[in-house]
Amino acid sequence: MGGIIIRPRARILHGHDWVYGTEVLKTFGNPEDGDVVSIKDGRDRMLGSGIYNSKSQIVARRFSRRRQELDSDFFIRRIERAQQFRDNLGVDPLVRRVLWSESDGLPGVIVDRFDSVATLQTLTMGMELRREMIAAAVQAVLGVRSVVERNDSSSRKLEGLEVRTGMLLGPEPGAFEIHVAGMKFHLDPIHGQKTGFYLDQASSYRQVATWAKGKRVLDCFSNQGAFAIACAQEGATGVTAVESGKDNLPRIKANARLNNVAVQIVGADVFEFLSTVARRQEEYDLIILDPPPFTRTRKGIVDALRGYRELHLKAAQLLSKDGLLATFSCSHHVTAEEFGGSVVEAFGEARRTARQLQSFGQSPDHPILLGFPESEYLKGFLYGMTASF
């Protein structure tokens, strides 16, 4: 087994699992990209085993704190452990995130289960080279009929990998129906978005919707309509879903029909829509903002915060006297404090006063690993308007 020797003060010495190229003192044994390597400190002490990729800024990603090879038995054990963890949390066994990358000890491996189908992403070189082995282990442990490859994430390019989708094991499933948080949704695991459905918000849909009874609701960046449908089910007097993705508009319509609820669907850029309804002096009692990431790098934080501030300003201008704002960020590099600060600035400019009523995070099947902040990315808050003091 080849390996790397890391420099003093590298973050892996403080509990993190990544080694950046700038933290490598030297390599030994001539490891090739995708190989399992030993990670050692300057005193030749073993820090663990990792997957190696010289083409990535992250040269090594630790998956074990001892010497370990990546074989079929290893993957089966890790998947079984991940399953047991989620079973203990009471997560739906038929619709869940089964593997969440480093949080489950498998860097770059993401697996979602949808009844008899599993979707697989391998976002690192080491796991990409073993994707067929991983797919077989997933099928063996979960007992699913089909394993679909959804390697169309742009983050694969950072590892020098091509984007690709298709079947890995079993018959092509086609579209079918799933149940999430008391709602029904049409799912196409091959042609749908990402791994098919955003399960990270599964615990938030109902939490937000409990505030919707008797209210005029505006769901922005609606995607496939989950927040809108949940609010309609909870007795909202009217629900408007705004979505710019043309492919998602018929999905929202079909999902609303499937759940027998009425949702007004608007295909538009959210920023432009909010400006338009503000000019008409329209009001809403509950506004939901769940946008895609505003930045995927640290360099984009300033622009992202500017975007969040503008978005919250537009929303604040539309809220009724006792209105509610549920707002989310899935931009990992934007902290909860920075995100909340954008709300404070926006409400100050809008001359609105609000109280924080609730906070939200990613669903428990997306566990947050201690010492690995990259595993925590979704944050959200519920604010309630109040009269100015």
C-alpha positions, 0 to 999 in steps of 0.5 A: 500500500502506497501512502502520503505523509502529511505536514504538521498542523494538517486538518486531519490531525484535528479530526477532519477526514480530508487531506489537501495537496498543500498539506502533503509533505511527500508521497511514497510507494507511487500510488495511482489515482483511485488507490487506497493509501496509508495516511501517516504523520511525520513520525510515521504514525498511521492516521488511517486509510484513504482514497487517493487522487492527485488530480483533485485539490483534496488529494486523500479522503480518509475512510478508516482510521486503520489499515483497510482495503476496499472490498465487497465485505467492507462495503456490505458492512458499511451499508449495513451499519448505515441502515441500522443507524437510520432504522434506530432513528425511525426513518422510513425504510422504503424512502430514505437516504441510505448513504451520505458520503463521509458521514457514513464512512464512504467518501463521495458515495451517495445512495437514496432508496425509493421503494424497490429502486436505489440511486447511486452517486460516486463523486470521488475517483476511488469510489468511481472505480469501484461503483459496480462493487458498491452497486452489488453491495447496495442490492445485496443489503437493501434487497432492491430490484434496480440500482440506477447510476445518477453520476450527472453531478457537476462536482465530479469534474473536480475529480476529473470524472465524466458525467453519466446516468444509466442502469447499473443493476436490474431492470430499468424501473421507469416512473413510479409513485413514492410517499414522502411526509404524508404526500404522494409524488411521481418519481423518475429515478433516471430522468428526474432531478439529481437522485430523484427527489430532495429527501433532505427537506423531508422533515421540514415539509410538515413542520412548515405546513403546520403553520399554513392553515387559513393562510395565503401561501407563496412557495418560491423555488417550488421544485416538485411542489412538496412545500406547496402541497403540504401547505394545501393539505394543512388547510391553506386558503390559497397556495401559489407555487413559483418555479423557473425550471420548465421541466418541474412545472408539469411535475408540480401539476401532476403531484398536486393532482395526485394529492387532490389539492389545488395549487396555482402554478407560476413558471417564472424567475422568483426574483422577477415574480416577487418584484412584479407582485410587490408592484401590485401591492399583493400580500401573503401570510406565509412565504417559503423560500427554498432556493438552490445553492447561491454559491458552491465555493468560498469565493462566491460567499459575498455574491451569495449573501448579496443575493440572499439579502435581495431575496429576503428584502423582496419577501419582507415587502410582501408579508402581511401584518402577521405574516410568516417567512420560512427560509432555507439555504443549502449553500454549505459555505454560507454559515447559519449566522451569515444567512440569518444576517442577510435576513436581519439586513433585509428586514431592516431595510424593509422596516419590518420587525420579526421574531425567530420562531423555529429553526430547521436542518437537514433530515436525520438520514443526512447525518452531520459528522462531528469534526466534518462541517462539510456534512452540514449544509442545510439550514433554515429559519421561520420568522414571524412578523410583529409590530415595530417596537 
